[in-house]
Amino acid sequence: MIRHARASDHPAIREVVAAAFAKTDEADLVERLRDSGDVVFELVEEDAGEVVGHILYSRLWADSAYLYAALAPLAVRPDRQKDGVGKRLMKASLETAREFGAHAVIVLGHPAYYPKFGFTAEAARTVTSPYSGSPAFMAIALEDGALDVPVTVAYPEAFNG
């Protein structure tokens, strides 16, 4: 079952994220984003009452009329990786991002994984950020025109932690 994360899920989310990345950096980022109020939404996949996957979207500041969201992180418990949890969370989260009014989503992620969901470095070519130019810097437009004009985005301060 995929659902919005609750405060009671936070300890389990921390465990999943830390285990998925084999370190606490991304789990710490999640907590900093929550503490600073920069989270747009978080989803979890729950199986038999346990959180097995998590995805978080945070806001970006842009010099545009469009609303951009940052996807980071996507994490799946190691023993559940490669069984579709990440794929289900990605699909549900992109639909949720549309519902929240995001015009485009930007990710700094694995260049072989995120293109499966429509993210491309080419789509991010008009976006200026500290991560621009990296093959891991990708975007997907959720609304026509959202990535057709140059835009500069600023990430929440939590990303600098």
N, CA and C of each residue as an Amber inpcrd file, in Angstrom:
protein
   483
   0.8380000  -1.1740000   0.0000000   0.0000000   0.0000000   0.0000000
   0.8880000   1.2440000   0.0000000   0.6260000   2.1570000  -0.9180000
   1.3370000   3.4300000  -0.9510000   0.4200000   4.4870000  -0.3550000
   0.9930000   5.2920000   0.5430000   0.2140000   6.3230000   1.2240000
   1.1310000   7.4710000   1.6120000   0.5230000   8.5720000   2.0250000
   1.3090000   9.6940000   2.5480000   1.9370000   9.2840000   3.8760000
   3.1550000   9.7350000   4.0840000   3.8580000   9.4420000   5.3320000
   3.2060000  10.2010000   6.4830000   3.2650000   9.5770000   7.6390000
   2.7720000  10.1860000   8.8810000   3.9540000  10.4270000   9.8070000
   3.7610000  11.2970000  10.7780000   4.8210000  11.5570000  11.7480000
   5.2430000  10.2710000  12.4560000   4.3060000   9.3820000  12.6860000
   4.6440000   8.1200000  13.3610000   5.5360000   7.2210000  12.4970000
   5.6280000   7.5090000  11.1990000   6.4930000   6.7430000  10.2910000
   7.9460000   7.2130000  10.3190000   8.2180000   8.3710000  10.8750000
   9.5440000   8.9690000  10.7700000  10.6840000   8.0550000  11.2290000
  10.5750000   7.3690000  12.3580000  11.6760000   6.4740000  12.7360000
  11.9000000   5.3420000  11.7140000  10.8230000   4.7610000  11.2130000
  10.9470000   3.6910000  10.2170000  11.5140000   4.2370000   8.9060000
  11.1030000   5.4360000   8.5280000  11.6360000   6.0580000   7.3120000
  13.1300000   6.2750000   7.4550000  13.5560000   6.7620000   8.6180000
  14.9920000   6.9720000   8.8380000  15.7570000   5.6650000   8.6610000
  15.2300000   4.5880000   9.2190000  15.8870000   3.2840000   9.0860000
  15.9710000   2.8390000   7.6340000  14.8760000   2.9870000   6.8900000
  14.8490000   2.5750000   5.4820000  15.8550000   3.3920000   4.6740000
  15.8330000   4.7060000   4.8520000  16.7150000   5.5770000   4.0730000
  18.1830000   5.3090000   4.4190000  18.4950000   5.1990000   5.6860000
  19.8840000   4.9260000   6.0830000  20.3490000   3.5690000   5.5550000
  19.5000000   2.5700000   5.6170000  19.8750000   1.2390000   5.1190000
  20.0340000   1.2450000   3.6030000  19.1420000   1.9380000   2.8960000
  19.2000000   1.9690000   1.4330000  20.4810000   2.6180000   0.9260000
  20.9510000   3.6350000   1.6320000  22.1580000   4.3500000   1.2030000
  23.4050000   3.9140000   1.9620000  23.2530000   2.9820000   2.8960000
  24.3660000   2.4500000   3.6950000  25.1290000   3.5390000   4.4380000
  24.4310000   4.6290000   4.7340000  24.9720000   5.7180000   5.5480000
  23.8060000   6.6180000   5.9240000  24.0370000   7.5800000   6.7950000
  22.9220000   8.3880000   7.2900000  22.7640000   9.7380000   6.5860000
  23.6100000  10.0590000   5.6240000  23.5500000  11.3790000   4.9800000
  22.1640000  11.7020000   4.4270000  21.5720000  10.7800000   3.6840000
  20.2580000  11.0290000   3.0890000  19.1660000  11.0550000   4.1560000
  19.2820000  10.2100000   5.1700000  18.3100000  10.2230000   6.2680000
  18.3830000  11.5500000   7.0210000  19.6010000  12.0650000   7.1920000
  19.7640000  13.3750000   7.8260000  19.1520000  14.4700000   6.9640000
  19.3020000  14.3690000   5.6320000  18.7000000  15.3350000   4.7200000
  17.1860000  15.3520000   4.8830000  16.5710000  14.1780000   4.9490000
  15.1230000  14.0830000   5.1370000  14.7050000  14.8400000   6.4000000
  15.4290000  14.6310000   7.4750000  15.0790000  15.2970000   8.7340000
  15.2840000  16.8070000   8.6560000  16.3630000  17.2480000   7.9890000
  16.5850000  18.6920000   7.8400000  15.4860000  19.3270000   6.9930000
  15.0680000  18.6360000   5.9330000  13.9880000  19.1670000   5.0910000
  12.6840000  19.2800000   5.8810000  12.4040000  18.2720000   6.6870000
  11.1930000  18.3490000   7.5310000  11.2950000  19.5040000   8.5120000
  12.4430000  19.5840000   9.1960000  12.6250000  20.6130000  10.2250000
  12.5080000  22.0270000   9.6620000  12.9330000  22.2060000   8.4050000
  12.9080000  23.5410000   7.8000000  11.5790000  23.8450000   7.1140000
  10.6680000  22.8720000   7.0690000   9.3640000  23.0910000   6.4500000
   9.3970000  23.0770000   4.9330000  10.4250000  22.4790000   4.3460000
  10.5820000  22.4880000   2.8950000  10.0190000  21.2560000   2.1940000
   9.4190000  20.3360000   2.9320000   8.8460000  19.1340000   2.3240000
   7.5140000  19.4870000   1.6720000   7.3680000  19.0980000   0.4060000
   6.0800000  19.2460000  -0.2640000   5.2060000  18.0520000   0.1160000
   5.7560000  16.8380000  -0.0300000   5.0680000  15.6330000   0.4250000
   6.0540000  14.4800000   0.5020000   5.6660000  13.4700000   1.2770000
   6.4120000  12.2200000   1.3960000   5.4220000  11.0810000   1.2230000
   5.8250000  10.0600000   0.4920000   5.0290000   8.8410000   0.3730000
   5.8360000   7.6730000   0.9130000   5.1320000   6.6780000   1.4140000
   5.7650000   5.4270000   1.8220000   5.0220000   4.2650000   1.1800000
   5.7390000   3.1900000   0.9860000   5.0690000   1.9320000   0.6660000
   5.1490000   1.1000000   1.9190000   3.9870000   0.5960000   2.3110000
   3.8660000  -0.2050000   3.5180000   3.4830000  -1.6240000   3.1090000
   4.1010000  -2.5910000   3.7430000   3.7810000  -3.9970000   3.4990000
   3.7030000  -4.6920000   4.8510000   2.5850000  -5.2970000   5.1290000
   2.3610000  -5.9950000   6.3980000   2.6650000  -5.0890000   7.5900000
   2.2780000  -3.8190000   7.4660000   2.4530000  -2.8780000   8.5640000
   3.8450000  -2.2850000   8.6910000   4.7550000  -2.6130000   7.7790000
   6.1270000  -2.0910000   7.8430000   6.4110000  -1.1960000   6.6530000
   7.1300000  -0.1090000   6.8860000   7.5640000   0.7740000   5.8120000
   8.7210000   0.0870000   5.0820000   8.5400000  -0.1170000   3.7700000
   9.5870000  -0.7750000   2.9730000  10.1940000   0.1740000   1.9440000
   9.5620000   1.3270000   1.7210000  10.0880000   2.3040000   0.7840000
   9.5870000   3.6920000   1.1120000  10.3200000   4.6930000   0.6300000
  10.0110000   6.0870000   0.9520000  10.4660000   6.9730000  -0.1960000
   9.7050000   8.0210000  -0.4620000  10.1040000   9.0360000  -1.4360000
   9.6780000  10.3910000  -0.9040000  10.5210000  11.3950000  -1.1340000
  10.2690000  12.7360000  -0.6170000  10.4430000  13.7520000  -1.7360000
   9.5550000  14.7390000  -1.7500000   9.6550000  15.8670000  -2.6730000
   9.7520000  17.1380000  -1.8410000  10.6840000  18.0040000  -2.2120000
  10.8150000  19.2880000  -1.5290000  10.6520000  20.4090000  -2.5430000
  10.4090000  21.5890000  -2.0330000  10.1970000  22.7220000  -2.9240000
  11.5280000  23.2750000  -3.4050000  11.4710000  23.8800000  -4.5560000
  12.5900000  24.6140000  -5.1260000  12.1310000  26.0540000  -5.3310000
  13.0280000  26.9810000  -5.1800000  12.7190000  28.3720000  -5.4770000
  13.1890000  28.6280000  -6.8940000  12.3250000  29.2470000  -7.6960000
  12.6460000  29.4660000  -9.0980000  12.2810000  30.8780000  -9.5260000
  13.0140000  31.3590000 -10.5100000  12.7120000  32.6690000 -11.0910000
  11.7600000  32.4680000 -12.2720000  10.6380000  31.8310000 -11.9890000
   9.6760000  31.4570000 -13.0140000   8.2860000  31.4070000 -12.3940000
   7.2910000  31.4640000 -13.2390000   5.9130000  31.3260000 -12.7650000
   5.5570000  29.8660000 -12.5080000   6.4050000  28.9620000 -12.9810000
   6.1610000  27.5350000 -12.7950000   6.6250000  27.0830000 -11.4060000
   5.9790000  26.0450000 -10.9080000   6.3570000  25.4400000  -9.6320000
   7.2060000  24.2080000  -9.9090000   8.4030000  24.1860000  -9.3560000
   9.3340000  23.0710000  -9.5200000   9.5120000  22.3680000  -8.1860000
   9.6340000  21.0500000  -8.2410000   9.8550000  20.2550000  -7.0280000
  11.1230000  19.4360000  -7.2120000  11.8190000  19.2060000  -6.1080000
  13.0190000  18.3620000  -6.1100000  12.6540000  17.0080000  -5.5360000
  13.0060000  15.9630000  -6.2470000  12.8100000  14.6000000  -5.7640000
  14.1060000  14.1800000  -5.0850000  14.0270000  13.8990000  -3.8100000
  15.2090000  13.4230000  -3.0890000  14.8470000  13.2180000  -1.6310000
  15.1020000  12.0680000  -1.1290000  15.5690000  10.8690000  -1.8100000
  14.4300000   9.8900000  -2.1040000  14.7550000   8.9040000  -2.8980000
  13.9380000   7.7020000  -3.0780000  14.7390000   6.5860000  -2.4250000
  14.1210000   5.8650000  -1.5060000  14.8370000   4.8050000  -0.7860000
  13.9480000   3.5800000  -0.6170000  14.5540000   2.4230000  -0.8000000
  13.8650000   1.1480000  -0.6210000  14.7210000   0.2810000   0.2890000
  14.0680000  -0.3420000   1.2380000  14.7680000  -1.2390000   2.1550000
  15.5870000  -2.2420000   1.3350000  16.8480000  -2.4840000   1.6800000
  17.7050000  -3.3420000   0.8570000  17.1240000  -4.7140000   0.5250000
  16.4310000  -5.3410000   1.4600000  15.8810000  -6.6700000   1.1760000
  14.6620000  -6.6200000   0.2650000  14.1800000  -5.4040000  -0.0760000
  13.0230000  -5.2480000  -0.9550000  13.3820000  -4.5740000  -2.2830000
  14.6580000  -4.2730000  -2.4620000  15.0810000  -3.6660000  -3.7110000
  14.9470000  -4.6760000  -4.8460000  14.6380000  -4.1540000  -6.0010000
  14.4650000  -4.9380000  -7.2340000  13.1650000  -5.7370000  -7.2580000
  12.2080000  -5.4010000  -6.3850000  10.9070000  -6.0850000  -6.4720000
   9.7600000  -5.1120000  -6.7790000  10.0930000  -3.9350000  -7.2970000
   9.0760000  -3.0090000  -7.7720000   8.6640000  -1.9030000  -6.8150000
   9.2000000  -1.8860000  -5.6070000   8.8190000  -0.8550000  -4.6340000
   9.1760000   0.5290000  -5.1680000  10.4070000   0.6990000  -5.6310000
  10.8400000   1.9900000  -6.1530000  10.0040000   2.4280000  -7.3420000
   9.7140000   1.5020000  -8.2390000   8.9080000   1.8040000  -9.4190000
   7.5050000   2.2690000  -9.0200000   6.9080000   1.5850000  -8.0780000
   5.5650000   1.9710000  -7.6280000   5.5790000   3.3420000  -6.9490000
   6.5940000   3.5820000  -6.1240000   6.6990000   4.8820000  -5.4640000
   6.9270000   6.0000000  -6.4750000   7.7540000   5.7540000  -7.4810000
   8.0010000   6.7740000  -8.5070000   6.7190000   7.1320000  -9.2320000
   5.9960000   6.1260000  -9.6920000   4.7640000   6.3890000 -10.4450000
   3.7390000   7.1310000  -9.5910000   3.5420000   6.6820000  -8.3690000
   2.5770000   7.3350000  -7.4780000   3.0220000   8.7530000  -7.1330000
   4.3120000   8.9390000  -6.9460000   4.8000000  10.2640000  -6.5470000
   4.6980000  11.2760000  -7.6780000   4.9170000  10.8580000  -8.9160000
   4.7760000  11.8020000 -10.0210000   3.3250000  12.2470000 -10.1640000
   2.4030000  11.3330000  -9.9650000   0.9900000  11.7070000  -9.9950000
   0.6580000  12.6430000  -8.8240000   1.2040000  12.3440000  -7.6640000
   0.9740000  13.1980000  -6.4890000   1.5720000  14.5800000  -6.7090000
   2.7530000  14.6500000  -7.3280000   3.3730000  15.9490000  -7.6210000
   2.4620000  16.7840000  -8.5150000   1.8460000  16.1470000  -9.4990000
   0.8810000  16.8610000 -10.3610000  -0.2740000  17.3960000  -9.5120000
  -0.7910000  16.5510000  -8.6160000  -1.9070000  16.9560000  -7.7590000
  -1.5310000  18.1300000  -6.8570000  -0.2600000  18.2010000  -6.4490000
   0.2100000  19.2910000  -5.6000000   0.5150000  20.5440000  -6.4110000
   0.3760000  20.4630000  -7.7300000   0.5690000  21.6300000  -8.5790000
   1.9520000  21.8080000  -9.1500000   2.8230000  20.8330000  -9.0050000
   4.1710000  20.9440000  -9.5750000   4.0840000  20.8950000 -11.0940000
   4.8240000  21.7760000 -11.7440000   4.8720000  21.8100000 -13.1980000
   6.0150000  20.9490000 -13.7340000   7.0470000  20.7590000 -12.9160000
   8.1940000  19.9380000 -13.3070000   8.8680000  19.4190000 -12.0460000
   9.5860000  18.3160000 -12.2120000  10.3260000  17.7060000 -11.1030000
  11.7860000  17.5820000 -11.5390000  12.6700000  17.8780000 -10.6150000
  14.0990000  17.7980000 -10.8680000  14.7020000  16.8130000  -9.8900000
  15.6430000  16.0120000 -10.3950000  16.2960000  15.0200000  -9.5520000
  17.7930000  15.0230000  -9.8370000  18.5590000  14.7890000  -8.8140000
  19.9830000  14.5050000  -8.9450000  20.0960000  13.0380000  -8.5640000
  20.1120000  12.1710000  -9.5610000  20.0120000  10.7480000  -9.2830000
  20.7620000   9.9060000 -10.3000000  20.6370000   8.6230000 -10.1490000
  21.3680000   7.6730000 -10.9790000  20.9140000   7.7930000 -12.4380000
  21.8460000   8.1080000 -13.3520000  21.4830000   8.3200000 -14.7610000
  20.8990000   7.0910000 -15.4670000  21.0750000   5.9110000 -14.9140000
  20.5000000   4.7170000 -15.5430000  19.1150000   4.3820000 -14.9840000
  18.7580000   4.9350000 -13.8280000  17.4890000   4.5850000 -13.1890000
  16.3520000   5.5390000 -13.5550000  16.5570000   6.8160000 -13.3670000
  15.4600000   7.7740000 -13.4940000  14.9230000   7.9640000 -14.9130000
  15.7180000   7.7550000 -15.9660000  15.1300000   7.8410000 -17.3140000
  13.9860000   6.8450000 -17.5560000  13.9150000   5.7750000 -16.7870000
  12.8070000   4.8210000 -16.9220000  11.4580000   5.4800000 -16.6580000
  11.4900000   6.6100000 -15.9560000  10.2610000   7.3000000 -15.5640000
  10.0740000   8.6090000 -16.3310000  10.9390000   8.8430000 -17.3150000
  10.8110000  10.0320000 -18.1460000  11.7800000  11.1570000 -17.8390000
  12.5970000  11.0130000 -16.8120000  13.5900000  12.0320000 -16.4860000
  14.7340000  11.9730000 -17.4900000  15.2090000  13.1500000 -17.9210000
  16.3610000  13.1990000 -18.8120000  17.2370000  14.3980000 -18.4670000
  18.5070000  14.2630000 -18.7850000  19.4220000  15.3950000 -18.6500000
  19.0510000  16.4560000 -19.6800000  18.5670000  16.0340000 -20.8410000
  18.1520000  16.9710000 -21.8810000  17.0170000  17.8720000 -21.3880000
  16.0660000  17.3130000 -20.6660000  14.9580000  18.1180000 -20.1350000
  15.4490000  19.1530000 -19.1370000  16.5640000  18.8640000 -18.4760000
  17.1220000  19.7720000 -17.4700000  18.0650000  20.8100000 -18.0780000
  18.2460000  20.7880000 -19.3950000  19.2200000  21.6680000 -20.0430000
  18.9260000  23.1470000 -19.8230000  17.6640000  23.5020000 -19.6070000
  17.2980000  24.9060000 -19.4190000  17.3350000  25.3190000 -17.9480000
  17.6450000  24.3780000 -17.0710000  17.6190000  24.6380000 -15.6300000
  19.0240000  24.9110000 -15.1250000  19.1910000  26.0440000 -14.4770000
  20.4690000  26.3840000 -13.8540000  20.3470000  26.1390000 -12.3550000
  21.2970000  25.3810000 -11.8350000  21.3660000  25.0970000 -10.3950000
  22.8110000  24.7430000 -10.0810000  23.1230000  24.5500000  -8.8000000
  24.4900000  24.1310000  -8.4710000  24.8560000  22.7720000  -9.0800000
  23.8620000  22.0150000  -9.5060000  24.1070000  20.6690000 -10.0210000
  24.0240000  20.5930000 -11.5430000  23.7320000  21.7010000 -12.2000000
  23.5940000  21.7260000 -13.6560000  24.8310000  21.1470000 -14.3340000
  24.5800000  20.4650000 -15.4480000  25.6810000  19.9250000 -16.2360000
  26.0920000  18.5240000 -15.8700000  25.7040000  18.0570000 -14.7060000
  26.0160000  16.6890000 -14.3040000  25.0750000  15.7330000 -15.0310000
  25.5550000  14.5720000 -15.4670000  24.6430000  13.6130000 -16.0910000
  23.5770000  13.1100000 -15.1170000  23.8130000  13.3030000 -13.8260000
  22.8460000  12.8920000 -12.8090000  21.7540000  13.9460000 -12.5980000
  21.9320000  15.1420000 -13.1670000  20.9620000  16.2310000 -13.0210000
  19.9420000  16.0920000 -14.1350000  18.7200000  15.6830000 -13.7610000
  17.6810000  15.3760000 -14.7400000  16.3630000  16.0210000 -14.3300000
  15.4700000  16.1080000 -15.2920000  14.1690000  16.7110000 -15.0200000
  13.0990000  16.0250000 -15.8520000  11.8660000  16.2570000 -15.4440000
  10.7000000  15.8200000 -16.2070000   9.6510000  16.9160000 -16.0960000
   9.0780000  17.2850000 -17.2200000   7.9910000  18.2620000 -17.2270000
   6.6890000  17.5280000 -16.9430000   5.9250000  18.0430000 -16.0130000
   4.6080000  17.4900000 -15.7150000   3.5210000  18.2800000 -16.4280000
   3.9160000  19.4390000 -16.9510000   2.9950000  20.2950000 -17.6900000
   3.7420000  20.8700000 -18.8830000   3.0930000  20.9210000 -20.0130000
   3.7160000  21.4470000 -21.2230000   4.3030000  22.8320000 -20.9750000
   5.5210000  23.0290000 -21.4640000   6.1680000  24.3300000 -21.3820000
   6.9850000  24.5720000 -20.1380000   6.8510000  23.7370000 -19.1270000
   7.5160000  23.9880000 -17.8490000   9.0370000  23.9820000 -17.9460000
   9.5750000  23.2930000 -18.9280000  11.0320000  23.2290000 -19.0740000
  11.4920000  23.7970000 -20.4200000  10.6280000  24.5890000 -21.0510000
  10.9660000  25.1530000 -22.3540000  11.7090000  26.4790000 -22.2700000
  11.7060000  27.0970000 -21.1160000  12.3600000  28.3980000 -20.9570000
  13.4530000  28.2980000 -19.8960000  14.4820000  29.1050000 -20.0150000
  15.5380000  29.0730000 -18.9970000  14.9890000  29.4230000 -17.6170000
  15.4660000  28.7020000 -16.6280000  15.0410000  28.9390000 -15.2490000
  16.2230000  28.6580000 -14.3220000  16.3150000  29.4330000 -13.2750000
  17.3040000  29.1920000 -12.2300000  16.5450000  28.7360000 -10.9950000
  16.9930000  27.6150000 -10.4190000  16.3420000  27.1050000  -9.2150000
  17.3340000  27.1020000  -8.0550000  16.8050000  27.3060000  -6.8760000
  17.6010000  27.2490000  -5.6600000  17.0280000  26.1400000  -4.7810000
  17.9140000  25.3180000  -4.2920000  17.5190000  24.2190000  -3.4060000
  17.3960000  24.7200000  -1.9790000  16.5760000  24.0620000  -1.1650000
  16.5020000  24.4310000   0.2530000  17.8730000  24.3380000   0.9190000
  18.0650000  25.1370000   1.9130000  19.3230000  25.1700000   2.6670000
  19.6790000  23.7830000   3.2010000  18.6840000  22.9400000   3.4530000
  18.9220000  21.5910000   3.9900000  19.8600000  20.7830000   3.1150000
  19.9130000  21.0690000   1.8180000  20.8000000  20.3320000   0.9170000
  22.2620000  20.6800000   1.1390000  22.5190000  21.7660000   1.8290000
  23.9020000  22.1770000   2.0960000  24.4570000  21.5760000   3.3740000
  23.6310000  20.8270000   4.1100000  24.0330000  20.2890000   5.4120000
  24.8970000  19.1730000   5.3380000
